[in-house]
Amino acid sequence: MAKCGQLQLDKVGDVTVVHFREPRITGTAEIESLGQELYQLVEKEDRRWLVLNLSDVQVLSSAAFGKLISLHGRVKAHHGAIKLCNVQPQVLEVLRVCKLDHVFDICDDQEDALQSI
């Protein structure tokens, strides 16, 4: 598994599995850096099939959700797909309240996400 700043990346066939190294993604500088890392995967490295494994993430700020929404748009523009998996209950609740569960395809676990992409 390759480490890239705040991310750990694992390639499974054509799919890049992204693990987040921080349990709380709330700081402005941290979110900007994370966004740049994610955008680079899509735009510079042409990784269009992403599984975001959120198993270690306990808290995401609204700005972090904004970066994920922007990433979703970039992935779609590159004719790819993004899946979220292993979403912690408190993060899943925020996704549902904000109706982002209608934007993102959320899978129970990484295996389901990989099979559905």
N, C-alpha and C positions, 0 to 999 in steps of 0.2 A: 504494500500500500504506500503510495507516494504522499509525502506531506508537502503542502503548499500553503504557507502562512497559517491561516486559521482553519484550513481545511485538510482533510485526509482524503485522498482520491484512490479509488480502486477501479480498474477497468475489467468489465465482465463482457466479453465480446465487444459489441459496438456501444455498449452502455457504460457511462461513467457514474460510479456510485460515489456520492459526496457525503462524508461524515464531518460534522462540525466538532471542533476541538474544545469549544467553550460552552458551558452549560447556560450562561446568561449572555445574550447578545443584545446589549442595550446602549452601549456608548456610541456617540456620534462618529468618532474616528474609527472605531472598531467596525461599525456598520459600513462606512464608506470603503474601508479596506476589503471587507468581506464582499461587498458588491463588486468591486473591481476584480477580485479573484474569480468570482462566479461569471461575470461578463466576459472575462478573458477566455475562460473555458469555451464559451460559445463562439465568440467573435474571432478570436485569434487562433484557437486550437481546433476549431470546427467540431467540438463535442456537442452534438445536438440532442443526444438521448441521455437525459440525466435522471438519476434517482437520488433524491435528497433524503438521506437517512437521518432523522431527527431524534434518534434514541437517546442521545446525551443532552439534548437541549431542553432546559426547564423553563426558560423565559425568553421571549422575543418581544422587542419593543415594536411600536407601530411603524417606526422607521425601518426596522428590519423586515417587517411584513411588506412594506413598500418596495424594498429591494427585491424581494421574492416575486412580487407582482411584476415588476419591471423585467426581471429575469425571465419570467413566464412569457412575456411579450416578445422578448428577443429570441427565445427558443422557438416560439411559433413562427416568427419571421424567417427563421432558418429551417423551417419545415421539420422541426424536431418535436420532442415531447418531454415533459417533466412530470415526475411522480414524487409524491411525498410518502414516506413510510415511517413506521415506528414512532408516530407522533405521540408525545406524552399527553395525558388527559388535559392538563391545564392549557397547553398550547392548542390542542384540538378544540377545546371549548371556545377559545378566542377566534379560531378559524370559523367556527360555526356561528358565533354571535355576529361576526363581521360578514357573514355569508361568503367567506372565501372558500368554503368547502364546495361551492358551486364553480369556483375558478380553477382550483387545483384538484387533480385526481389523487385521492388519498387512499393508500393501501395499508393493510394491517401490518405487513412485515416486508422485509427486503425481497424475499423470494417471490411474493405475490407481485410486487412492483416490477421486478425483472421479467416475470412471465407476462405481464400485461403491457409492456412497453413495445 
